[in-house]
C-alpha cells in the first residue's frame, strides 16, 4: 500500500449492544418504516430541482486501501445547499405545515402539492418554525421555510462561523446567536418555541418531542433509497458520521430493514471532542459529552445522542470509531487531488469523516482485521457535505472548491 496518509490517533470499539442476526423489529419500525419512506419520496421528489445525488466510484483509492470497491455518495450537490440536510429539515417543515393545514381546514389528507403551490398560503404564513443548528440543518429548515412560505427563526451557538450564519440568513431566516454549545442552542430553541407557540424542527429527539425529528430522519432515508437504485452490488461496510445520529440511523435502518441479518457492517464515526455515540455504546446507555465539544468537523460537534436514533443504532451499529481532526483535513486534500486516476471531489469538514475513518482503519492492521476489511470489501461512505464554508475549504485544500470541481 503506497497511500500517503499520516498515522493519526484513533479509537475503535465493537458495539456491545449490537445484534447482527436480529431482524428489523417493531421498535425500529416505529421510528422509520416503508410507509414513511414512501411519503418522503412523494414529497421530496416533487420539489423543484430534485435529482438523486451522484454516487462517485473511487476505484483508485479502493486499490490503494486494498478493498474491492469504494463508493462515495456526493451530497454536496443536493438542492444547491451543499449538504444532505434538505432531505430532513425541509421535509419536516413541509410535514409540519401539512398538519397545520389539516387542523385549520379539517381536511384528513392534505395534498403536499397544495403546500408547495401556495394554495394554503394564508395558513402557512402564520406558522413559525425554529431550530438549533451548527450550520447545515438550520440552512435546510430556512430553505424549506422559504420554499413553502412560513416564518423561520434559527438559533446558532458561538462557534458557528460567520459564513454558515450568513448562508442561513440569506435564505430569509432570522438568525439568533447564543453563547454555549450546540446542545445549549437546542435547549434554548425548545424553550423559546414553548413560550412563543412556535414549532421546533429539531434533528435530534429528547424522547418527548418525536414527530418532527422522526420526519427529519425519514427524509434522510431517501438518501439510502437512492443508494439502492445506484448500487449494483450490496455493500459489506457502511462508515457513517454520527453527530446526533439522525443520518446514520436513517441510512443504517434502510439497509437493515431491507436486508436483515445480511445488512452491511455499520461503523459510526465521530471526532474525539464530541464522541457521544462512542461513549454511549460503550456504556450501554445514552451518555452526554460535556466541556469543549467543538471540532474541525463542525457538523459533528454534538454532545448528546438522539433518542430516536438510539432505538436503531444501539442494536444496529456494529462498531464506533473516533478520528482525529487532522484526518478530516488530510482526507479533504486527498479527495481534492484524486488518487490513482480518481476524479477530484469536493468534500467538506464533516462530509469526509466517514471516509477519513475508512482510510484510518484500512491502513492500520489491527483495525483492518477487527472490521474485516479485505480485498473483497465493498464500502459505502456518505460525503454528507461539500464546501459549505468556502474559506475553510480553501485554507485546507489550497484551492477554491469550484477549481477542484472543474
ZABA-952173 format. One record per residue: x negated, y, z of N, C-alpha, C in turn; residue number from 1; residue in one letter. Coordinates in steps of 0.05 Angstrom, whole numbers, plus 5000, padded with zeros to 4 digits. Layout:
X|Y|Z|X|Y|Z|X|Y|Z|NUM|a
...
This chain:
4983|4976|5000|5000|5000|5000|4982|5025|5000|1|x
4986|5043|4980|4968|5066|4977|4982|5092|4984|2|x
5006|5091|4994|5021|5116|5000|5007|5133|5021|3|x
5003|5158|5014|4990|5177|5032|5012|5189|5051|4|x
5015|5176|5074|5034|5186|5094|5021|5182|5122|5|x
5020|5203|5137|5005|5201|5163|5018|5183|5183|6|x
5002|5171|5200|5012|5155|5222|5022|5174|5244|7|x
5048|5173|5248|5060|5192|5267|5075|5176|5289|8|x
5078|5187|5313|5092|5172|5334|5121|5167|5328|9|x
5131|5144|5336|5159|5137|5333|5167|5118|5355|10|x
5192|5115|5359|5203|5094|5377|5225|5079|5363|11|x
5226|5053|5368|5246|5036|5355|5256|5015|5375|12|x
5283|5013|5377|5295|4993|5395|5317|4978|5380|13|x
5320|4953|5387|5344|4939|5379|5368|4949|5396|14|x
5391|4950|5384|5415|4957|5399|5425|4933|5415|15|x
5423|4934|5442|5432|4911|5458|5461|4906|5456|16|x
5477|4925|5447|5506|4922|5445|5515|4913|5417|17|x
5496|4909|5399|5504|4902|5372|5515|4873|5371|18|x
5535|4870|5353|5547|4844|5349|5547|4839|5319|19|x
5525|4830|5307|5522|4827|5278|5542|4808|5266|20|x
5553|4789|5281|5571|4769|5270|5600|4777|5272|21|x
5606|4800|5285|5633|4808|5291|5647|4818|5266|22|x
5673|4813|5264|5689|4825|5243|5696|4854|5251|23|x
5704|4870|5231|5713|4897|5237|5739|4895|5252|24|x
5740|4904|5277|5762|4899|5294|5783|4921|5297|25|x
5802|4917|5314|5824|4936|5318|5814|4963|5329|26|x
5794|4962|5347|5784|4987|5358|5770|5004|5337|27|x
5757|4991|5319|5744|5005|5297|5765|5016|5277|28|x
5784|4999|5271|5805|5006|5252|5822|5029|5262|29|x
5824|5032|5289|5839|5055|5300|5825|5081|5295|30|x
5799|5080|5288|5784|5104|5282|5783|5109|5252|31|x
5775|5089|5236|5772|5091|5208|5783|5066|5194|32|x
5799|5070|5173|5813|5048|5161|5818|5053|5131|33|x
5829|5033|5117|5833|5036|5089|5854|5057|5082|34|x
5875|5059|5098|5895|5079|5093|5885|5107|5095|35|x
5868|5111|5116|5856|5138|5119|5837|5145|5096|36|x
5822|5125|5087|5804|5130|5064|5820|5137|5039|37|x
5843|5123|5035|5859|5128|5011|5870|5157|5012|38|x
5877|5167|5036|5887|5195|5038|5864|5214|5033|39|x
5840|5208|5044|5817|5226|5039|5811|5227|5009|40|x
5812|5204|4996|5807|5203|4968|5827|5219|4952|41|x
5853|5217|4960|5874|5231|4946|5870|5261|4948|42|x
5863|5271|4972|5860|5299|4976|5834|5310|4963|43|x
5812|5298|4970|5786|5309|4963|5780|5308|4933|44|x
5789|5287|4920|5783|5285|4891|5800|5304|4875|45|x
5820|5317|4888|5836|5337|4874|5824|5365|4877|46|x
5804|5369|4893|5793|5395|4897|5777|5404|4872|47|x
5778|5430|4866|5762|5439|4843|5732|5433|4847|48|x
5720|5422|4826|5691|5417|4827|5684|5390|4839|49|x
5704|5373|4846|5696|5347|4857|5683|5329|4836|50|x
5661|5317|4845|5648|5296|4829|5632|5279|4849|51|x
5629|5253|4845|5612|5237|4862|5583|5248|4860|52|x
5570|5250|4883|5542|5259|4883|5524|5236|4872|53|x
5502|5244|4860|5485|5223|4847|5471|5205|4867|54|x
5466|5180|4858|5450|5161|4872|5424|5159|4857|55|x
5403|5169|4869|5377|5170|4856|5360|5145|4863|56|x
5351|5131|4843|5335|5107|4848|5305|5116|4849|57|x
5293|5111|4872|5265|5117|4877|5248|5092|4874|58|x
5245|5083|4850|5231|5058|4845|5202|5059|4851|59|x
5189|5082|4846|5161|5085|4852|5155|5083|4882|60|x
5171|5098|4897|5168|5097|4926|5174|5070|4938|61|x
5195|5056|4926|5201|5029|4935|5177|5011|4932|62|x
5163|5013|4909|5140|4996|4904|5118|5002|4924|63|x
5114|5028|4930|5094|5036|4949|5100|5026|4977|64|x
5126|5023|4984|5134|5014|5010|5137|4983|5012|65|x
5134|4970|4989|5135|4941|4989|5163|4931|4993|66|x
5183|4945|4982|5211|4936|4983|5222|4934|4954|67|x
5244|4920|4951|5255|4916|4924|5268|4940|4913|68|x
5282|4956|4929|5298|4978|4918|5301|4999|4940|69|x
5301|5024|4931|5306|5047|4949|5325|5066|4934|70|x
5349|5069|4945|5370|5086|4933|5375|5110|4952|71|x
5373|5134|4940|5376|5159|4955|5401|5174|4946|72|x
5421|5175|4964|5446|5188|4958|5442|5218|4962|73|x
5442|5233|4940|5434|5262|4940|5458|5279|4945|74|x
5462|5286|4970|5485|5303|4978|5481|5332|4974|75|x
5457|5340|4966|5452|5368|4962|5469|5380|4939|76|x
5481|5363|4923|5498|5373|4901|5527|5375|4908|77|x
5535|5370|4933|5564|5368|4940|5577|5395|4941|78|x
5595|5400|4922|5611|5425|4920|5595|5451|4922|79|x
5570|5450|4915|5554|5474|4916|5546|5483|4944|80|x
5552|5467|4964|5546|5474|4992|5521|5461|5002|81|x
5508|5445|4986|5482|5433|4992|5482|5413|5015|82|x
5505|5402|5022|5505|5381|5042|5531|5364|5039|83|x
5531|5342|5053|5555|5324|5053|5578|5334|5068|84|x
5575|5355|5084|5594|5364|5103|5622|5372|5092|85|x
5624|5382|5068|5651|5389|5058|5671|5365|5059|86|x
5660|5341|5055|5677|5318|5056|5692|5315|5083|87|x
5679|5325|5104|5691|5323|5131|5706|5348|5140|88|x
5691|5370|5143|5703|5394|5154|5726|5405|5137|89|x
5722|5407|5111|5743|5418|5094|5767|5400|5093|90|x
5762|5373|5092|5785|5354|5092|5801|5356|5118|91|x
5787|5359|5141|5801|5362|5166|5817|5388|5167|92|x
5807|5409|5155|5822|5434|5153|5848|5429|5137|93|x
5846|5416|5115|5870|5410|5099|5890|5393|5114|94|x
5880|5373|5128|5898|5356|5144|5912|5373|5166|95|x
5897|5391|5179|5908|5409|5199|5931|5426|5187|96|x
5926|5436|5163|5946|5453|5150|5971|5437|5141|97|x
5966|5413|5132|5989|5395|5125|6007|5391|5150|98|x
5995|5387|5173|6010|5383|5197|6025|5409|5205|99|x
6012|5432|5201|6024|5457|5208|6049|5462|5190|100|x
6046|5456|5164|6068|5460|5146|6091|5441|5152|101|x
6084|5416|5159|6104|5396|5165|6120|5405|5190|102|x
6106|5416|5210|6120|5425|5234|6138|5449|5228|103|x
6129|5467|5211|6144|5492|5205|6168|5487|5187|104|x
6166|5467|5169|6187|5463|5149|6204|5438|5155|105|x
6194|5421|5171|6209|5396|5176|6204|5375|5155|106|x
6186|5380|5136|6181|5361|5115|6165|5337|5127|107|x
6173|5313|5120|6160|5289|5131|6134|5283|5116|108|x
6133|5290|5091|6109|5283|5075|6102|5307|5058|109|x
6084|5324|5068|6076|5348|5054|6055|5340|5033|110|x
6060|5349|5009|6042|5343|4986|6017|5360|4989|111|x
5993|5347|4991|5968|5363|4993|5965|5383|4970|112|x
5976|5377|4947|5973|5396|4924|5987|5422|4930|113|x
6008|5422|4947|6022|5446|4953|6006|5463|4973|114|x
5988|5451|4988|5969|5467|5005|5948|5480|4987|115|x
5939|5465|4968|5918|5475|4950|5927|5497|4932|116|x
5952|5495|4922|5961|5515|4902|5974|5539|4915|117|x
5975|5541|4941|5985|5565|4954|6015|5565|4958|118|x
6029|5544|4953|6058|5543|4957|6066|5550|4985|119|x
6051|5542|5005|6057|5547|5033|6039|5568|5045|120|x
6030|5588|5029|6011|5608|5038|6021|5623|5062|121|x
6047|5628|5064|6058|5643|5087|6053|5629|5113|122|x
6055|5603|5113|6050|5587|5137|6020|5584|5142|123|x
6005|5577|5121|5977|5572|5123|5962|5597|5133|124|x
5969|5620|5124|5955|5645|5131|5957|5652|5160|125|x
5977|5640|5174|5980|5645|5203|5963|5626|5220|126|x
5950|5607|5208|5934|5587|5223|5905|5597|5225|127|x
5894|5594|5249|5865|5600|5253|5852|5574|5262|128|x
5831|5566|5247|5815|5543|5254|5788|5552|5264|129|x
5775|5536|5281|5750|5543|5292|5732|5518|5295|130|x
5706|5522|5297|5688|5500|5300|5661|5511|5311|131|x
5646|5494|5323|5618|5500|5331|5601|5486|5311|132|x
5577|5498|5305|5560|5486|5285|5531|5494|5289|133|x
5513|5478|5278|5485|5487|5275|5480|5493|5246|134|x
5501|5494|5230|5497|5503|5202|5517|5491|5183|135|x
5514|5466|5176|5528|5454|5154|5558|5449|5159|136|x
5564|5440|5184|5592|5434|5190|5609|5461|5189|137|x
5598|5482|5201|5612|5507|5201|5616|5518|5172|138|x
5596|5514|5156|5598|5522|5128|5620|5507|5114|139|x
5623|5482|5120|5644|5465|5108|5671|5475|5117|140|x
5675|5480|5143|5701|5489|5153|5707|5516|5141|141|x
5687|5534|5139|5692|5560|5128|5700|5558|5098|142|x
5686|5541|5084|5692|5537|5055|5720|5526|5052|143|x
5728|5507|5067|5755|5496|5066|5776|5517|5073|144|x
5770|5533|5093|5789|5554|5101|5793|5574|5079|145|x
5772|5581|5066|5775|5600|5043|5790|5587|5020|146|x
5785|5562|5015|5799|5548|4993|5829|5546|4998|147|x
5836|5541|5023|5865|5537|5029|5879|5562|5039|148|x
5864|5582|5049|5876|5608|5055|5882|5613|5085|149|x
5868|5599|5103|5873|5604|5132|5849|5620|5143|150|x
5853|5630|5168|5832|5644|5181|5812|5625|5194|151|x
5787|5633|5196|5766|5616|5207|5747|5631|5225|152|x
5741|5620|5248|5721|5631|5267|5701|5609|5274|153|x
5676|5615|5269|5655|5595|5274|5636|5604|5295|154|x
5630|5586|5314|5611|5592|5336|5584|5578|5329|155|x
5562|5593|5332|5536|5582|5328|5519|5587|5353|156|x
5498|5571|5357|5481|5575|5380|5456|5592|5372|157|x
5441|5599|5392|5419|5618|5388|5397|5608|5369|158|x
5395|5581|5366|5374|5570|5350|5380|5569|5320|159|x
5405|5574|5313|5413|5573|5284|5401|5596|5269|160|x
5389|5590|5246|5375|5610|5230|5394|5631|5219|161|x
5383|5654|5213|5399|5676|5201|5409|5667|5174|162|x
5394|5651|5159|5402|5642|5132|5427|5625|5135|163|x
5428|5607|5154|5451|5590|5158|5475|5606|5167|164|x
5470|5626|5185|5492|5643|5194|5504|5659|5170|165|x
5487|5670|5154|5496|5686|5131|5512|5669|5111|166|x
5503|5644|5107|5517|5626|5088|5546|5621|5097|167|x
5550|5620|5123|5577|5616|5134|5593|5641|5131|168|x
5581|5664|5138|5595|5689|5136|5603|5696|5108|169|x
5586|5689|5089|5591|5695|5061|5616|5681|5050|170|x
5625|5660|5065|5649|5646|5057|5674|5657|5070|171|x
5671|5680|5084|5694|5694|5095|5700|5688|5124|172|x
5684|5672|5137|5689|5665|5165|5678|5687|5183|173|x
5690|5690|5207|5679|5706|5228|5659|5688|5243|174|x
5635|5697|5246|5614|5681|5259|5607|5694|5286|175|x
5607|5678|5307|5600|5688|5334|5576|5672|5344|176|x
5555|5686|5351|5530|5673|5361|5530|5673|5391|177|x
5523|5650|5403|5523|5646|5432|5496|5638|5441|178|x
5490|5643|5467|5466|5632|5479|5470|5603|5485|179|x
5448|5588|5487|5451|5560|5494|5447|5542|5470|180|x
5455|5517|5473|5451|5496|5453|5476|5492|5436|181|x
5473|5473|5417|5496|5465|5401|5519|5455|5418|182|x
5512|5439|5438|5533|5428|5455|5547|5449|5472|183|x
5532|5471|5480|5545|5493|5493|5565|5507|5474|184|x
5557|5510|5449|5575|5522|5429|5600|5505|5425|185|x
5597|5479|5425|5620|5461|5423|5640|5466|5445|186|x
5630|5467|5470|5647|5471|5493|5661|5499|5491|187|x
5646|5519|5482|5658|5546|5480|5680|5546|5459|188|x
5676|5533|5437|5696|5532|5416|5722|5519|5426|189|x
5720|5498|5441|5744|5485|5452|5758|5503|5472|190|x
5742|5517|5489|5754|5535|5509|5768|5558|5495|191|x
5756|5570|5476|5768|5593|5462|5793|5585|5447|192|x
5792|5562|5434|5816|5552|5419|5840|5548|5438|193|x
5835|5537|5461|5857|5534|5480|5868|5561|5488|194|x
5851|5580|5493|5860|5607|5502|5875|5622|5480|195|x
5866|5618|5455|5877|5634|5433|5899|5620|5417|196|x
5902|5594|5421|5922|5579|5406|5912|5572|5378|197|x
5885|5569|5375|5873|5561|5350|5871|5531|5349|198|x
5863|5521|5325|5859|5492|5322|5829|5487|5318|199|x
5818|5470|5335|5789|5463|5333|5786|5442|5312|200|x
5766|5446|5295|5758|5426|5275|5730|5416|5282|201|x
5728|5399|5302|5701|5391|5310|5691|5366|5294|202|x
5665|5364|5293|5654|5339|5281|5646|5320|5302|203|x
5655|5325|5327|5650|5306|5349|5675|5305|5366|204|x
5677|5284|5382|5701|5280|5398|5693|5274|5427|205|x
5708|5286|5446|5704|5281|5474|5723|5260|5485|206|x
5738|5247|5467|5758|5227|5472|5785|5239|5480|207|x
5786|5265|5484|5812|5278|5489|5824|5289|5463|208|x
5807|5303|5448|5815|5314|5422|5804|5295|5401|209|x
5821|5280|5387|5811|5260|5369|5822|5263|5340|210|x
5844|5277|5336|5856|5277|5310|5838|5290|5289|211|x
5829|5315|5295|5812|5329|5275|5785|5315|5272|212|x
5771|5307|5293|5746|5293|5288|5749|5267|5274|213|x
5772|5253|5277|5777|5229|5262|5780|5236|5233|214|x
5794|5258|5227|5797|5267|5199|5769|5273|5187|215|x
5752|5286|5202|5725|5293|5193|5711|5267|5185|216|x
5711|5247|5202|5697|5222|5197|5710|5208|5173|217|x
5736|5209|5171|5749|5195|5149|5742|5207|5123|218|x
5738|5233|5123|5729|5246|5098|5701|5238|5091|219|x
5684|5235|5111|5656|5226|5106|5656|5198|5093|220|x
5676|5182|5099|5677|5154|5089|5679|5154|5059|221|x
5688|5176|5046|5689|5177|5017|5660|5174|5005|222|x
5641|5184|5020|5613|5181|5011|5605|5152|5008|223|x
5613|5136|5028|5608|5107|5026|5624|5094|5004|224|x
5648|5104|5000|5665|5093|4978|5652|5098|4951|225|x
5640|5121|4948|5625|5127|4923|5602|5108|4920|226|x
5588|5102|4942|5565|5084|4941|5573|5056|4931|227|x
5597|5047|4939|5606|5021|4930|5610|5021|4899|228|x
5618|5044|4889|5621|5046|4860|5594|5048|4845|229|x
5574|5059|4859|5549|5065|4846|5528|5042|4848|230|x
5530|5026|4869|5511|5005|4873|5519|4980|4858|231|x
5500|4967|4845|5506|4942|4831|5497|4917|4848|232|x
5486|4922|4871|5478|4901|4890|5481|4911|4918|233|x
5490|4895|4936|5494|4903|4964|5467|4909|4977|234|x
5466|4931|4992|5441|4938|5006|5437|4919|5029|235|x
5412|4916|5036|5405|4900|5060|5401|4918|5085|236|x
5395|4943|5080|5389|4962|5102|5402|4989|5096|237|x
5412|5002|5118|5420|5030|5117|5404|5045|5139|238|x
5390|5065|5131|5377|5083|5150|5394|5109|5151|239|x
5407|5114|5173|5427|5135|5175|5420|5155|5197|240|x
5416|5180|5190|5412|5200|5211|5437|5203|5228|241|x
5434|5207|5254|5457|5205|5272|5470|5232|5278|242|x
5455|5251|5290|5468|5275|5300|5489|5266|5321|243|x
5513|5276|5319|5534|5267|5338|5545|5239|5330|244|x
5539|5231|5305|5546|5204|5297|5567|5201|5277|245|x
5580|5223|5269|5603|5222|5251|5597|5210|5224|246|x
5576|5220|5210|5569|5210|5184|5559|5181|5185|247|x
5542|5176|5205|5531|5149|5208|5553|5129|5213|248|x
5572|5136|5230|5594|5118|5236|5611|5114|5212|249|x
5617|5134|5197|5634|5132|5173|5622|5113|5152|250|x
5596|5117|5147|5582|5100|5127|5580|5071|5137|251|x
5571|5069|5162|5569|5042|5174|5595|5027|5175|252|x
5617|5042|5182|5643|5030|5183|5653|5020|5157|253|x
5648|5035|5136|5658|5027|5109|5644|5001|5100|254|x
5618|4999|5104|5603|4975|5097|5612|4952|5115|255|x
5617|4957|5140|5625|4936|5159|5653|4927|5152|256|x
5671|4946|5146|5699|4939|5140|5701|4921|5115|257|x
5684|4926|5096|5686|4912|5071|5669|4886|5071|258|x
5649|4885|5089|5630|4863|5088|5629|4845|5112|259|x
5641|4854|5135|5640|4840|5160|5611|4831|5167|260|x
5606|4806|5172|5580|4797|5181|5558|4800|5160|261|x
5566|4804|5135|5546|4808|5114|5538|4837|5111|262|x
5547|4854|5129|5540|4882|5127|5510|4887|5129|263|x
5501|4910|5118|5472|4915|5120|5462|4920|5148|264|x
5437|4915|5153|5425|4923|5178|5425|4954|5179|265|x
5437|4964|5201|5441|4993|5203|5423|5005|5225|266|x
5406|5024|5217|5387|5036|5236|5394|5066|5239|267|x
5400|5075|5264|5406|5102|5269|5380|5118|5273|268|x
5379|5142|5263|5354|5157|5263|5358|5185|5276|269|x
5340|5192|5294|5342|5218|5309|5315|5229|5314|270|x
5314|5256|5319|5289|5268|5329|5286|5262|5359|271|x
5261|5263|5368|5256|5257|5396|5271|5276|5415|272|x
5273|5302|5408|5284|5321|5425|5314|5317|5430|273|x
5327|5303|5411|5357|5301|5412|5365|5272|5407|274|x
5352|5254|5421|5357|5225|5416|5380|5214|5433|275|x
5403|5226|5431|5426|5218|5448|5435|5189|5441|276|x
5434|5182|5416|5443|5155|5408|5422|5134|5417|277|x
5397|5140|5414|5376|5122|5423|5380|5117|5453|278|x
5382|5138|5468|5385|5136|5497|5412|5122|5505|279|x
5433|5128|5490|5459|5116|5497|5460|5086|5491|280|x
5450|5078|5468|5449|5050|5461|5431|5035|5481|281|x
5409|5047|5488|5391|5035|5507|5404|5031|5534|282|x
5420|5051|5543|5434|5050|5569|5460|5034|5568|283|x
5471|5030|5545|5496|5015|5542|5520|5032|5548|284|x
5517|5058|5549|5539|5077|5553|5531|5104|5543|285|x
5550|5121|5535|5543|5148|5525|5527|5163|5545|286|x
5504|5173|5537|5485|5186|5554|5476|5212|5542|287|x
5480|5234|5556|5473|5260|5545|5443|5266|5547|288|x
5433|5281|5528|5406|5290|5529|5407|5320|5535|289|x
5392|5329|5555|5393|5357|5563|5366|5370|5559|290|x
5365|5395|5565|5340|5410|5561|5338|5421|5533|291|x
5314|5426|5524|5309|5437|5497|5312|5415|5476|292|x
5335|5415|5462|5340|5394|5442|5336|5404|5413|293|x
5325|5428|5411|5321|5439|5384|5299|5424|5369|294|x
5304|5417|5345|5286|5402|5328|5283|5416|5301|295|x
5261|5411|5287|5259|5419|5259|5282|5409|5243|296|x
5291|5384|5249|5314|5372|5237|5339|5384|5250|297|x
5345|5409|5244|5365|5425|5259|5392|5412|5260|298|x
5400|5399|5238|5427|5387|5237|5430|5364|5256|299|x
5408|5354|5267|5408|5331|5285|5403|5339|5314|300|x
5403|5365|5319|5397|5375|5346|5423|5374|5363|301|x
5431|5349|5370|5456|5345|5384|5449|5328|5409|302|x
5460|5336|5432|5453|5322|5456|5474|5303|5466|303|x
5497|5301|5453|5519|5284|5462|5531|5269|5438|304|x
5537|5243|5443|5549|5226|5422|5579|5232|5420|305|x
5589|5229|5396|5618|5230|5392|5631|5204|5403|306|x
5652|5208|5419|5666|5184|5430|5678|5167|5408|307|x
5688|5179|5387|5699|5163|5365|5677|5147|5350|308|x
5655|5160|5345|5632|5146|5332|5622|5124|5349|309|x
5623|5127|5376|5614|5106|5394|5629|5080|5390|310|x
5655|5082|5384|5671|5058|5380|5661|5041|5357|311|x
5648|5054|5338|5638|5040|5314|5609|5033|5317|312|x
5593|5052|5326|5564|5048|5326|5554|5032|5350|313|x
5567|5032|5372|5559|5016|5395|5557|4986|5387|314|x
5578|4974|5375|5575|4947|5366|5564|4944|5337|315|x
5566|4966|5321|5560|4963|5293|5532|4970|5284|316|x
5517|4986|5300|5490|4993|5292|5471|4971|5303|317|x
5451|4964|5287|5433|4943|5295|5409|4953|5311|318|x
5401|4978|5305|5377|4989|5318|5378|5020|5318|319|x
5360|5032|5333|5358|5061|5334|5328|5068|5333|320|x
5323|5091|5321|5295|5099|5316|5292|5129|5320|321|x
5271|5136|5334|5263|5164|5338|5240|5170|5320|322|x
5242|5192|5305|5220|5200|5287|5210|5228|5295|323|x
5186|5234|5288|5173|5259|5294|5182|5280|5274|324|x
5183|5305|5283|5190|5327|5265|5171|5329|5241|325|x
5146|5323|5246|5126|5324|5224|5132|5304|5202|326|x
5145|5281|5210|5152|5261|5190|5173|5272|5170|327|x
5191|5289|5180|5210|5301|5162|5197|5321|5143|328|x
5178|5336|5152|5163|5354|5135|5147|5339|5113|329|x
5134|5318|5122|5118|5303|5103|5137|5290|5081|330|x
5160|5282|5090|5179|5269|5071|5190|5290|5052|331|x
5196|5314|5061|5205|5335|5043|5184|5340|5021|332|x
5159|5341|5029|5138|5345|5009|5135|5321|4990|333|x
5136|5298|5001|5134|5273|4985|5156|5272|4964|334|x
5181|5277|4972|5203|5277|4954|5200|5298|4932|335|x
5192|5322|4940|5190|5343|4921|5169|5338|4900|336|x
5148|5323|4907|5126|5317|4888|5132|5292|4872|337|x
5150|5275|4881|5155|5250|4867|5132|5230|4873|338|x
5139|5205|4873|5119|5184|4879|5119|5164|4856|339|x
5096|5160|4844|5092|5138|4824|5114|5139|4802|340|x
5119|5163|4792|5138|5166|4770|5166|5172|4778|341|x
5172|5174|4804|5198|5181|4813|5204|5210|4806|342|x
5230|5217|4801|5237|5245|4797|5234|5261|4822|343|x
5225|5286|4820|5225|5304|4843|5253|5307|4854|344|x
5256|5308|4881|5282|5310|4894|5279|5332|4915|345|x
5300|5349|4917|5301|5370|4938|5315|5358|4962|346|x
5301|5356|4984|5312|5346|5009|5308|5366|5031|347|x
5329|5371|5047|5327|5390|5069|5318|5377|5094|348|x
5315|5393|5116|5302|5384|5140|5316|5359|5152|349|x
5342|5361|5155|5357|5338|5166|5363|5317|5145|350|x
5365|5326|5120|5372|5308|5099|5353|5286|5093|351|x
5328|5290|5101|5307|5269|5095|5302|5251|5118|352|x
5316|5255|5141|5310|5240|5165|5311|5210|5161|353|x
5331|5200|5148|5334|5171|5144|5311|5160|5127|354|x
5303|5175|5107|5280|5167|5090|5254|5168|5106|355|x
5251|5189|5122|5227|5191|5139|5225|5167|5157|356|x
5247|5158|5168|5247|5134|5186|5239|5109|5170|357|x
5250|5106|5146|5244|5083|5130|5214|5082|5124|358|x
5203|5105|5115|5174|5106|5109|5157|5099|5133|359|x
5165|5111|5156|5150|5107|5181|5151|5077|5188|360|x
5174|5065|5186|5177|5036|5194|5163|5018|5174|361|x
5166|5024|5148|5155|5006|5127|5125|5007|5127|362|x
5113|5028|5137|5084|5030|5137|5072|5022|5164|363|x
5089|5012|5182|5079|5001|5208|5085|4971|5209|364|x
5065|4954|5212|5070|4925|5211|5090|4915|5231|365|x
5088|4926|5256|5107|4917|5277|5135|4925|5271|366|x
5140|4950|5263|5167|4959|5257|5177|4945|5232|367|x
5160|4941|5213|5168|4927|5189|5179|4899|5195|368|x
5165|4885|5212|5173|4858|5219|5199|4859|5236|369|x
5201|4877|5254|5224|4880|5272|5250|4885|5256|370|x
5247|4901|5235|5271|4908|5219|5274|4891|5194|371|x
5257|4871|5191|5259|4851|5169|5258|4865|5142|372|x
5239|4884|5140|5234|4898|5115|5214|4881|5099|373|x
5221|4873|5075|5202|4858|5058|5207|4864|5029|374|x
5194|4848|5012|5195|4853|4983|5223|4848|4971|375|x
5242|4837|4986|5269|4833|4976|5289|4853|4988|376|x
5280|4872|5004|5298|4891|5018|5308|4912|4998|377|x
5334|4917|5000|5347|4938|4984|5358|4959|5004|378|x
5346|4982|5004|5351|5002|5024|5366|5026|5013|379|x
5387|5035|5028|5401|5059|5021|5396|5080|5043|380|x
5389|5104|5034|5387|5127|5053|5405|5149|5042|381|x
5415|5165|5060|5432|5188|5053|5416|5214|5054|382|x
5412|5226|5032|5400|5253|5031|5421|5273|5038|383|x
5426|5276|5064|5450|5290|5073|5451|5320|5068|384|x
5428|5332|5061|5428|5360|5054|5405|5366|5035|385|x
5409|5387|5020|5388|5398|5003|5375|5421|5017|386|x
5366|5441|5002|5352|5464|5014|5373|5484|5025|387|x
5385|5477|5047|5405|5495|5059|5392|5520|5070|388|x
5366|5519|5077|5351|5543|5085|5327|5545|5066|389|x
5330|5562|5046|5310|5564|5025|5283|5573|5036|390|x
5283|5590|5056|5257|5599|5067|5242|5577|5080|391|x
5257|5560|5095|5244|5537|5108|5234|5517|5087|392|x
5250|5512|5066|5242|5494|5045|5216|5503|5032|393|x
5216|5529|5025|5192|5540|5011|5167|5539|5029|394|x
5171|5544|5055|5149|5544|5073|5137|5516|5076|395|x
5154|5495|5076|5145|5468|5079|5134|5456|5054|396|x
5148|5460|5032|5141|5447|5007|5121|5464|4990|397|x
5123|5490|4994|5105|5508|4978|5116|5517|4952|398|x
5140|5509|4946|5154|5518|4922|5183|5523|4928|399|x
5196|5538|4910|5225|5542|4913|5240|5517|4905|400|x
5264|5513|4916|5279|5489|4910|5287|5487|4881|401|x
5293|5510|4868|5301|5508|4840|5277|5501|4822|402|x
5253|5508|4831|5230|5500|4816|5225|5470|4818|403|x
5230|5459|4842|5228|5430|4846|5249|5415|4829|404|x
5274|5425|4831|5296|5413|4817|5292|5413|4786|405|x
5279|5435|4777|5275|5437|4748|5253|5418|4738|406|x
